[in-house]
C-alpha cells in the first residue's frame, strides 16, 4: 500500500519539477542566443502566425513591460517585424522574418526532441494520467481564482456602497 502525498508534498514536487524543466528549456534556447521569453514569442508566431502584442501576451503570460523589451530585442536581431493594423492604428502585428522563421524552426525542433527524450522517462499511461490530472487541477485552480476575484469585487462593491 502506498501513501498518498499531501497537497503540500504534491505542490513541492510540482514546483521542483517545473524548476528543473524550466532550467532545461532555458539552457537549450540559450545555446541559440535566445532567452526563454524570446523563444516563447518566436514559438507562438511560428505556430499561430502573425499576432498582435496583446494576443502574444495572452498566450505566453508575460507582463507588458517585459514584452516590449523582448519585442525590441527580437526586432533588433532581425527575427520579427512590427506591422501596422489597419483596423486599429494603435495595435502592432508581429510577424516572423525569414531569418526568424529559420531560427525558431531549428531551435524549436531541437527543443521538441530534447523534451521528448526528457519526457520519455514516463510511459504512455503515466503521461496520459499526468496530463489529465494536471489539466483538471489547473482548471480547478483557475475557476477558484475567478470565484475569489468575483467574491472580492462583490465585497468591495458592498463596502463602497455603504
Helices and strands as residue ranges (DSSP letters): H 7-30, H 36-48, E 51-52, H 53-60, H 64-76, E 80-85, E 88-96, H 98-119, H 124-161
